[in-house]
Structures are given as structure tokens and as C-alpha cells.
Amino acid sequence: MKAWRVHNNGEPREVMRLEDIPDPEPGAGEVLVRVRAAGVNFPDALMCRGEYQVRPPFPFTPGVELCGDVLAVGEGTPEGDAPETGSRVIAQPALPMGGFAETTLVAAASVRKAPEALDDAESAALHIGYQTGWFGLHRRARLQRGETLLVHAAAGGVGSAAVQLGKAAGARVIGVVGGKAKADTARELGCDVVVDRREDDIVAAVKEATGGRGADVVYDPVGGDAYAKSVKCIAFEGRIVVVGFASGAVPTPGLNHALIKNYSVLGLHWGLYNTKDPAAVQACHEELTALAADGQVKPLISERLPLEECAGAVQRVFDGTTTGRVVIQP
């Protein structure tokens, strides 16, 4: 079978190689899946560069979420974790065997039924981005109906999920983007106000849109200057959810400033919930499936690409030149 593999760290376009390798065999607790679609995520690029918190051994195949068909279940897998052969599922691959391949292995415990309302690419893109958004907005920030939500990188993969989930929760959503094309995308996603960071003053725009109050919740997958602007337009008792550092700059919060303005800085590492509270992850999946069935959330798939174009796609997601979600369909 064909699979993309990384033998040393570097830029994705330089270190990812499409190779022929033997078909994997599932062990206890693993499921063999034929990949229908695999979402491209920022962590895929970070793993290639050796900058992610998870560092699989070389050679490894990137791709952290997928939609596929169950081909076989490893012997010794607990009956409660064993999905039905032939079923269409979404799951997280068992690294170092990731999703950018024709077939792969996934952790049996991570397998969940693919939403019937979504196609393969949309189902693959629903999992990590929307789970992260749901836990960030509801579990960590406790977003309330009628509050104002500020989403950085609102046209990107993670931000677009937060926009839709914010609207589904009854919030007023302000989306920050970079460029006209992304501004158009943010409006299509449902943002009530769109701020182009290349042309607009983010702080002034947020204060104007909120009558000087500021944003109740900030969803920040960018860090750096985005965080610095956020603390200048956060509302009294507001909550800033730190999701990631796509800008490459990790901010150093001024705790004296948080004290003076009475706001909270909340960290979010969604992956921890898979071990700390797996029941909550399953409950979130069920809610996301229901929201998809109601048409309240639907991953914005901007590109559906063949397996051969994967390396370039991972690089472009890292470079920040894509909108919505990019999905590989072998």
C-alpha cells in the first residue's frame, strides 16, 4: 500500500515521502481501517518539524484524524471497543501509523460512528477541530447565549469550527482574519462582525462592535500578537481560551493585567480528555453528530485532494495560506 512517511525532521514538503510499504496488521486494541478521507491539521506539520508535544519514532506517517471503513479488529481487543467490520467510522490513528495512507491502524477506543449527515471529508474534519472548539467554548469558557465571542483565525480549520459552534450556542461572533478572501469565508461561516487584521485595528473594531464592553470569550489558536490584542479588548470577567500558537510566538501573560481587568486565561489541550474524561469526549461526539444532523455545524471543506498532493497540503496549512479545511482522499 502507499503511505506518506517522514524519516527526519524538516519542512513538510521536504521531508514527507510517498512510499510503498506492507499493509499494517492490527494488534490488541487496534483496528485496521481503509482510509476514505484524512483531515490535514496544523499538528501534522509540527510533527514533521519536530515541534509537536507528541514525537512519534521515525519513520512515521502523519495524519491525526480520519474517516474510513473498518477492515479488521485486532485479536484481544475488548468487545466493547470493537467496531463492526465494514462500518464507516471516524477515528484517531495509532501513531506512528497516521492517516495519510491507503490503510492505517487506529486505536479501537478512539473509533466512533461517522455522522450520517456528513460526507467522508466532512466527517474526517469534524473530529479534532470541533471537539477542541466544543471543549474550549463550553467546558472551559462556559460560553453563554447572548455573549460575544471573538475568534482569531476565524476562516481557518480550528477557527471555523469555533465560529459555527459559537453561533449554535447563541453567541454573537466576531471573526478575525487576514485578507479579503478569508473575510468573505468568515462571513459565509456566520460571523456577525468580521475584522481584517491586515487593514483594521482589532482592538478598536471589537470595542466598537460591543459598545466598549469588549469580548466575553476569546478563542485564540494563534498566540503572539493575537493574544496581545485580545487582552486589550476583553470584557470584565471575560475568558481567553488559549488553543495554540499558530503564529509561532508563545505569549507571556501579564498576570497583573489579568488581576486589574478581572479576566481569566484558560488553557486547552483537548487530547488530554481522551484519557482524563473519555465519557465526555463520547458525549461531545454525540452532540456534534446531532448538531450536524440539524445543519448547525458543517465543516467547511475548501480542498479535497488525492493522496499524491498531501505533502504540499500540509505545508500550505502550516504556512497559513488555506481557508477552511483541507482533506486528503486516497
C-alpha positions as a Markdown table, in Angstrom:
| # | Residue | x | y | z |
|---|---|---|---|---|
| 1 | Met | 0.0 | 0.0 | 0.0 |
| 2 | Lys | 1.0 | 3.7 | -0.3 |
| 3 | Ala | 1.7 | 5.9 | 2.7 |
| 4 | Trp | 3.4 | 9.2 | 3.3 |
| 5 | Arg | 6.4 | 8.8 | 5.7 |
| 6 | Val | 8.8 | 11.1 | 7.5 |
| 7 | His | 12.3 | 9.9 | 8.1 |
| 8 | Asn | 13.8 | 13.1 | 9.5 |
| 9 | Asn | 12.5 | 16.5 | 10.7 |
| 10 | Gly | 12.1 | 19.5 | 8.5 |
| 11 | Glu | 9.6 | 21.3 | 6.4 |
| 12 | Pro | 6.7 | 19.0 | 5.3 |
| 13 | Arg | 7.2 | 19.5 | 1.6 |
| 14 | Glu | 10.9 | 18.4 | 2.0 |
| 15 | Val | 10.7 | 15.5 | 4.5 |
| 16 | Met | 7.4 | 13.8 | 3.6 |
| 17 | Arg | 7.9 | 10.9 | 1.1 |
| 18 | Leu | 5.2 | 8.8 | -0.6 |
| 19 | Glu | 6.3 | 5.2 | -0.2 |
| 20 | Asp | 5.1 | 1.6 | -0.8 |
| 21 | Ile | 5.0 | -0.2 | 2.5 |
| 22 | Pro | 3.5 | -3.5 | 3.7 |
| 23 | Asp | -0.1 | -3.4 | 4.8 |
| 24 | Pro | -0.3 | -3.0 | 8.6 |
| 25 | Glu | -1.7 | -5.6 | 10.9 |
| 26 | Pro | -3.8 | -4.7 | 13.9 |
| 27 | Gly | -2.8 | -5.8 | 17.4 |
| 28 | Ala | -4.8 | -5.9 | 20.6 |
| 29 | Gly | -6.7 | -2.6 | 21.0 |
| 30 | Glu | -6.2 | -1.6 | 17.3 |
| 31 | Val | -8.4 | -1.5 | 14.2 |
| 32 | Leu | -7.4 | -1.7 | 10.6 |
| 33 | Val | -9.1 | 0.9 | 8.5 |
| 34 | Arg | -9.4 | 1.7 | 4.8 |
| 35 | Val | -8.9 | 5.5 | 4.7 |
| 36 | Arg | -11.8 | 7.3 | 3.0 |
| 37 | Ala | -10.6 | 10.8 | 4.0 |
| 38 | Ala | -8.0 | 12.3 | 6.3 |
| 39 | Gly | -8.0 | 15.8 | 7.5 |
| 40 | Val | -4.9 | 18.0 | 7.4 |
| 41 | Asn | -4.2 | 19.6 | 10.7 |
| 42 | Phe | -1.6 | 22.1 | 12.0 |
| 43 | Pro | -0.1 | 19.4 | 14.3 |
| 44 | Asp | 0.8 | 17.3 | 11.2 |
| 45 | Ala | 3.2 | 20.0 | 10.1 |
| 46 | Leu | 4.6 | 20.5 | 13.7 |
| 47 | Met | 5.3 | 16.7 | 13.9 |
| 48 | Cys | 7.2 | 16.9 | 10.6 |
| 49 | Arg | 9.2 | 19.8 | 12.0 |
| 50 | Gly | 9.8 | 18.0 | 15.4 |
| 51 | Glu | 7.9 | 20.8 | 17.2 |
| 52 | Tyr | 4.8 | 19.0 | 18.5 |
| 53 | Gln | 4.4 | 17.6 | 22.0 |
| 54 | Val | 3.9 | 14.2 | 20.5 |
| 55 | Arg | 7.1 | 12.9 | 18.8 |
| 56 | Pro | 6.5 | 9.6 | 17.1 |
| 57 | Pro | 9.5 | 7.5 | 16.2 |
| 58 | Phe | 11.0 | 7.6 | 12.7 |
| 59 | Pro | 9.7 | 6.7 | 10.2 |
| 60 | Phe | 6.2 | 7.9 | 10.9 |
| 61 | Thr | 3.1 | 8.7 | 8.8 |
| 62 | Pro | 1.4 | 12.0 | 9.7 |
| 63 | Gly | -2.4 | 12.4 | 9.8 |
| 64 | Val | -4.2 | 12.6 | 13.1 |
| 65 | Glu | -7.9 | 12.2 | 12.1 |
| 66 | Leu | -9.7 | 10.3 | 9.5 |
| 67 | Cys | -12.9 | 8.8 | 8.2 |
| 68 | Gly | -12.7 | 5.2 | 6.9 |
| 69 | Asp | -14.1 | 1.7 | 6.7 |
| 70 | Val | -13.3 | -0.9 | 9.4 |
| 71 | Leu | -11.5 | -3.8 | 7.7 |
| 72 | Ala | -10.4 | -5.8 | 10.7 |
| 73 | Val | -10.1 | -5.7 | 14.5 |
| 74 | Gly | -7.0 | -6.8 | 16.3 |
| 75 | Glu | -7.2 | -10.0 | 18.3 |
| 76 | Gly | -7.6 | -9.3 | 22.0 |
| 77 | Thr | -9.4 | -6.0 | 21.6 |
| 78 | Pro | -12.1 | -5.7 | 24.3 |
| 79 | Glu | -15.5 | -6.5 | 22.9 |
| 80 | Gly | -16.9 | -3.1 | 24.0 |
| 81 | Asp | -14.2 | -1.3 | 21.9 |
| 82 | Ala | -14.5 | -3.5 | 18.8 |
| 83 | Pro | -16.5 | -1.8 | 16.0 |
| 84 | Glu | -18.4 | -3.8 | 13.4 |
| 85 | Thr | -16.4 | -4.8 | 10.3 |
| 86 | Gly | -17.5 | -2.7 | 7.3 |
| 87 | Ser | -18.8 | 0.2 | 9.3 |
| 88 | Arg | -18.0 | 3.8 | 8.4 |
| 89 | Val | -16.2 | 5.5 | 11.3 |
| 90 | Ile | -14.1 | 8.4 | 12.4 |
| 91 | Ala | -11.0 | 7.9 | 14.5 |
| 92 | Gln | -7.6 | 9.0 | 15.5 |
| 93 | Pro | -4.8 | 6.9 | 14.0 |
| 94 | Ala | -2.4 | 5.0 | 16.3 |
| 95 | Leu | 0.8 | 6.9 | 15.6 |
| 96 | Pro | 3.4 | 6.3 | 14.2 |
| 97 | Met | 1.0 | 4.9 | 11.6 |
| 98 | Gly | -1.0 | 8.0 | 10.7 |
| 99 | Gly | -3.9 | 8.7 | 8.4 |
| 100 | Phe | -2.1 | 9.9 | 5.2 |
| 101 | Ala | -2.1 | 6.4 | 3.7 |
| 102 | Glu | -4.4 | 4.0 | 1.9 |
| 103 | Thr | -5.0 | 1.9 | 5.0 |
| 104 | Thr | -3.9 | 2.5 | 8.6 |
| 105 | Leu | -4.3 | 1.5 | 12.2 |
| 106 | Val | -6.5 | 3.4 | 14.7 |
| 107 | Ala | -6.9 | 3.0 | 18.4 |
| 108 | Ala | -10.1 | 1.0 | 19.0 |
| 109 | Ala | -11.1 | 3.2 | 21.8 |
| 110 | Ser | -11.0 | 6.3 | 19.5 |
| 111 | Val | -13.4 | 4.8 | 17.0 |
| 112 | Arg | -16.8 | 6.5 | 16.7 |
| 113 | Lys | -19.6 | 6.2 | 14.2 |
| 114 | Ala | -19.3 | 8.7 | 11.3 |
| 115 | Pro | -22.2 | 11.2 | 11.2 |
| 116 | Glu | -24.7 | 10.2 | 8.6 |
| 117 | Ala | -25.4 | 13.8 | 7.7 |
| 118 | Leu | -21.8 | 14.4 | 6.6 |
| 119 | Asp | -19.8 | 13.0 | 3.7 |
| 120 | Asp | -16.4 | 11.4 | 4.2 |
| 121 | Ala | -14.3 | 14.6 | 4.0 |
| 122 | Glu | -16.7 | 16.5 | 6.3 |
| 123 | Ser | -16.8 | 13.6 | 8.8 |
| 124 | Ala | -13.0 | 13.4 | 8.9 |
| 125 | Ala | -12.8 | 17.2 | 9.6 |
| 126 | Leu | -15.5 | 17.1 | 12.3 |
| 127 | His | -13.5 | 15.3 | 15.0 |
| 128 | Ile | -10.5 | 17.1 | 16.4 |
| 129 | Gly | -11.3 | 20.7 | 15.4 |
| 130 | Tyr | -14.9 | 20.6 | 16.5 |
| 131 | Gln | -14.1 | 18.6 | 19.7 |
| 132 | Thr | -11.5 | 21.2 | 20.5 |
| 133 | Gly | -14.0 | 24.0 | 19.8 |
| 134 | Trp | -16.7 | 22.4 | 21.9 |
| 135 | Phe | -14.5 | 21.8 | 24.9 |
| 136 | Gly | -12.9 | 25.2 | 24.6 |
| 137 | Leu | -16.2 | 27.1 | 24.4 |
| 138 | His | -18.4 | 25.0 | 26.7 |
| 139 | Arg | -16.2 | 23.1 | 29.1 |
| 140 | Arg | -13.5 | 25.7 | 29.7 |
| 141 | Ala | -15.1 | 29.1 | 28.9 |
| 142 | Arg | -18.7 | 28.3 | 29.7 |
| 143 | Leu | -20.0 | 30.4 | 26.8 |
| 144 | Gln | -23.5 | 31.7 | 27.4 |
| 145 | Arg | -26.2 | 32.6 | 25.0 |
| 146 | Gly | -26.1 | 36.3 | 24.1 |
| 147 | Glu | -22.4 | 36.7 | 24.9 |
| 148 | Thr | -19.8 | 38.0 | 22.4 |
| 149 | Leu | -17.3 | 35.5 | 21.2 |
| 150 | Leu | -14.1 | 36.7 | 19.5 |
| 151 | Val | -12.4 | 34.1 | 17.3 |
| 152 | His | -8.9 | 34.5 | 15.9 |
| 153 | Ala | -8.1 | 32.8 | 12.5 |
| 154 | Ala | -11.8 | 32.5 | 12.0 |
| 155 | Ala | -11.5 | 31.3 | 8.4 |
| 156 | Gly | -9.0 | 28.5 | 9.3 |
| 157 | Gly | -9.7 | 24.9 | 10.2 |
| 158 | Val | -9.8 | 25.4 | 14.0 |
| 159 | Gly | -11.3 | 28.9 | 13.9 |
| 160 | Ser | -14.1 | 28.0 | 11.5 |
| 161 | Ala | -15.3 | 25.2 | 13.9 |
| 162 | Ala | -15.4 | 27.7 | 16.8 |
| 163 | Val | -17.4 | 30.2 | 14.7 |
| 164 | Gln | -20.1 | 27.6 | 13.9 |
| 165 | Leu | -20.2 | 26.3 | 17.5 |
| 166 | Gly | -20.4 | 29.8 | 18.8 |
| 167 | Lys | -23.4 | 30.6 | 16.6 |
| 168 | Ala | -25.0 | 27.3 | 17.5 |
| 169 | Ala | -24.7 | 28.3 | 21.2 |
| 170 | Gly | -26.4 | 31.6 | 20.6 |
| 171 | Ala | -23.4 | 33.8 | 20.8 |
| 172 | Arg | -22.6 | 36.9 | 18.8 |
| 173 | Val | -19.4 | 36.1 | 16.9 |
| 174 | Ile | -16.6 | 38.4 | 15.8 |
| 175 | Gly | -14.1 | 36.8 | 13.5 |
| 176 | Val | -10.6 | 38.0 | 13.0 |
| 177 | Val | -9.0 | 37.0 | 9.6 |
| 178 | Gly | -6.1 | 38.0 | 7.4 |
| 179 | Gly | -7.1 | 39.1 | 3.9 |
| 180 | Lys | -10.3 | 39.7 | 1.8 |
| 181 | Ala | -10.8 | 36.1 | 0.7 |
| 182 | Lys | -10.7 | 34.9 | 4.3 |
| 183 | Ala | -13.0 | 37.7 | 5.3 |
| 184 | Asp | -15.5 | 36.5 | 2.8 |
| 185 | Thr | -15.2 | 33.0 | 4.1 |
| 186 | Ala | -15.8 | 34.2 | 7.7 |
| 187 | Arg | -19.0 | 35.9 | 6.6 |
| 188 | Glu | -20.1 | 32.7 | 4.9 |
| 189 | Leu | -19.5 | 30.8 | 8.2 |
| 190 | Gly | -21.8 | 33.1 | 10.0 |
| 191 | Cys | -19.7 | 35.7 | 11.7 |
| 192 | Asp | -21.7 | 38.7 | 12.8 |
| 193 | Val | -18.7 | 41.0 | 12.5 |
| 194 | Val | -15.5 | 40.4 | 10.5 |
| 195 | Val | -12.2 | 42.1 | 11.3 |
| 196 | Asp | -9.4 | 42.0 | 8.8 |
| 197 | Arg | -6.2 | 42.2 | 10.9 |
| 198 | Arg | -4.3 | 43.4 | 7.8 |
| 199 | Glu | -6.4 | 46.5 | 7.4 |
| 200 | Asp | -8.4 | 47.0 | 10.7 |
| 201 | Asp | -7.4 | 47.9 | 14.2 |
| 202 | Ile | -8.6 | 44.8 | 16.0 |
| 203 | Val | -9.0 | 46.4 | 19.5 |
| 204 | Ala | -10.9 | 49.4 | 18.2 |
| 205 | Ala | -13.1 | 47.2 | 16.0 |
| 206 | Val | -14.0 | 44.9 | 18.9 |
| 207 | Lys | -14.8 | 47.8 | 21.2 |
| 208 | Glu | -16.9 | 49.5 | 18.6 |
| 209 | Ala | -18.9 | 46.3 | 17.9 |
| 210 | Thr | -19.5 | 45.8 | 21.6 |
| 211 | Gly | -20.3 | 49.3 | 22.7 |
| 212 | Gly | -17.0 | 49.5 | 24.5 |
| 213 | Arg | -17.6 | 46.4 | 26.6 |
| 214 | Gly | -15.2 | 44.0 | 24.8 |
| 215 | Ala | -15.5 | 40.3 | 24.1 |
| 216 | Asp | -16.8 | 38.0 | 26.8 |
| 217 | Val | -14.9 | 35.0 | 25.4 |
| 218 | Val | -11.8 | 34.9 | 23.1 |
| 219 | Tyr | -10.9 | 31.7 | 21.2 |
| 220 | Asp | -7.2 | 32.0 | 20.3 |
| 221 | Pro | -5.4 | 29.3 | 18.3 |
| 222 | Val | -2.8 | 31.9 | 17.1 |
| 223 | Gly | -0.9 | 33.4 | 20.1 |
| 224 | Gly | 1.6 | 36.1 | 19.7 |
| 225 | Asp | 0.1 | 39.4 | 18.6 |
| 226 | Ala | -3.4 | 38.0 | 18.6 |
| 227 | Tyr | -3.2 | 37.3 | 22.3 |
| 228 | Ala | -1.7 | 40.8 | 22.9 |
| 229 | Lys | -4.6 | 42.4 | 21.2 |
| 230 | Ser | -7.1 | 40.1 | 23.0 |
| 231 | Val | -6.2 | 41.3 | 26.4 |
| 232 | Lys | -6.8 | 44.9 | 25.3 |
| 233 | Cys | -10.4 | 44.2 | 24.3 |
| 234 | Ile | -11.5 | 41.5 | 26.8 |
| 235 | Ala | -14.7 | 42.3 | 28.8 |
| 236 | Phe | -15.0 | 42.4 | 32.5 |
| 237 | Glu | -14.9 | 38.8 | 33.8 |
| 238 | Gly | -14.1 | 37.7 | 30.2 |
| 239 | Arg | -12.3 | 34.4 | 29.4 |
| 240 | Ile | -9.5 | 33.9 | 27.0 |
| 241 | Val | -9.1 | 30.3 | 25.8 |
| 242 | Val | -5.5 | 29.5 | 24.7 |
| 243 | Val | -5.8 | 26.8 | 22.0 |
| 244 | Gly | -2.4 | 27.0 | 20.2 |
| 245 | Phe | 0.3 | 29.1 | 18.8 |
| 246 | Ala | 0.0 | 29.1 | 15.0 |
| 247 | Ser | 1.9 | 32.4 | 14.8 |
| 248 | Gly | 4.9 | 30.6 | 16.3 |
| 249 | Ala | 5.1 | 33.1 | 19.2 |
| 250 | Val | 4.1 | 31.9 | 22.7 |
| 251 | Pro | 2.8 | 34.9 | 24.7 |
| 252 | Thr | 3.9 | 35.7 | 28.2 |
| 253 | Pro | 0.7 | 36.7 | 30.1 |
| 254 | Gly | 0.9 | 39.7 | 32.4 |
| 255 | Leu | -0.8 | 38.4 | 35.5 |
| 256 | Asn | -1.0 | 41.9 | 36.9 |
| 257 | His | -3.1 | 42.9 | 33.9 |
| 258 | Ala | -5.4 | 39.9 | 34.4 |
| 259 | Leu | -5.9 | 40.9 | 38.0 |
| 260 | Ile | -6.7 | 44.5 | 37.2 |
| 261 | Lys | -9.2 | 43.7 | 34.5 |
| 262 | Asn | -10.8 | 40.6 | 36.1 |
| 263 | Tyr | -10.4 | 38.2 | 33.2 |
| 264 | Ser | -9.3 | 34.6 | 33.1 |
| 265 | Val | -6.8 | 32.8 | 30.9 |
| 266 | Leu | -7.8 | 29.2 | 30.2 |
| 267 | Gly | -5.5 | 26.6 | 28.7 |
| 268 | Leu | -7.0 | 23.9 | 26.4 |
| 269 | His | -5.2 | 20.7 | 25.4 |
| 270 | Trp | -8.1 | 18.6 | 24.1 |
| 271 | Gly | -6.1 | 15.4 | 23.7 |
| 272 | Leu | -5.9 | 15.1 | 27.5 |
| 273 | Tyr | -9.7 | 14.5 | 27.7 |
| 274 | Asn | -9.2 | 11.2 | 25.8 |
| 275 | Thr | -7.6 | 9.8 | 29.0 |
| 276 | Lys | -8.9 | 12.1 | 31.7 |
| 277 | Asp | -12.6 | 12.0 | 30.7 |
| 278 | Pro | -13.3 | 9.8 | 27.7 |
| 279 | Ala | -17.0 | 9.7 | 28.5 |
| 280 | Ala | -17.1 | 13.5 | 27.9 |
| 281 | Val | -15.4 | 13.0 | 24.5 |
| 282 | Gln | -18.1 | 10.5 | 23.6 |
| 283 | Ala | -20.9 | 12.8 | 24.8 |
| 284 | Cys | -19.4 | 15.6 | 22.8 |
| 285 | His | -19.3 | 13.4 | 19.7 |
| 286 | Glu | -23.0 | 12.7 | 20.1 |
| 287 | Glu | -23.8 | 16.4 | 20.5 |
| 288 | Leu | -21.7 | 17.2 | 17.4 |
| 289 | Thr | -23.5 | 14.5 | 15.4 |
| 290 | Ala | -26.8 | 16.0 | 16.5 |
| 291 | Leu | -25.7 | 19.5 | 15.5 |
| 292 | Ala | -24.6 | 18.2 | 12.1 |
| 293 | Ala | -27.9 | 16.5 | 11.6 |
| 294 | Asp | -29.7 | 19.7 | 12.4 |
| 295 | Gly | -27.4 | 21.6 | 9.9 |
| 296 | Gln | -26.0 | 23.8 | 12.7 |
| 297 | Val | -22.4 | 22.7 | 12.1 |
| 298 | Lys | -20.9 | 21.6 | 8.8 |
| 299 | Pro | -17.1 | 21.6 | 8.3 |
| 300 | Leu | -16.1 | 23.9 | 5.5 |
| 301 | Ile | -14.0 | 21.8 | 3.1 |
| 302 | Ser | -12.0 | 24.1 | 0.9 |
| 303 | Glu | -9.9 | 21.4 | -0.8 |
| 304 | Arg | -10.4 | 17.7 | -1.4 |
| 305 | Leu | -7.1 | 16.4 | -2.7 |
| 306 | Pro | -5.7 | 13.0 | -3.8 |
| 307 | Leu | -3.1 | 11.2 | -1.7 |
| 308 | Glu | -0.3 | 12.3 | -4.0 |
| 309 | Glu | -0.8 | 16.0 | -3.1 |
| 310 | Cys | -0.6 | 15.5 | 0.6 |
| 311 | Ala | 2.9 | 17.0 | 1.3 |
| 312 | Gly | 2.1 | 20.3 | -0.3 |
| 313 | Ala | -1.2 | 20.5 | 1.5 |
| 314 | Val | 0.4 | 20.0 | 4.9 |
| 315 | Gln | 2.9 | 22.7 | 4.1 |
| 316 | Arg | 0.2 | 25.2 | 3.0 |
| 317 | Val | -1.8 | 24.6 | 6.2 |
| 318 | Phe | 1.3 | 25.3 | 8.2 |
| 319 | Asp | 2.1 | 28.4 | 6.1 |
| 320 | Gly | -1.5 | 29.7 | 6.8 |
| 321 | Thr | -2.4 | 30.1 | 3.1 |
| 322 | Thr | -5.5 | 27.9 | 3.3 |
| 323 | Thr | -9.1 | 28.6 | 4.3 |
| 324 | Gly | -11.5 | 26.1 | 6.0 |
| 325 | Arg | -10.3 | 22.5 | 6.0 |
| 326 | Val | -8.1 | 20.7 | 3.6 |
| 327 | Val | -8.8 | 16.9 | 3.3 |
| 328 | Ile | -6.9 | 14.1 | 1.6 |
| 329 | Gln | -8.9 | 11.4 | 0.0 |
| 330 | Pro | -6.8 | 8.4 | -1.1 |
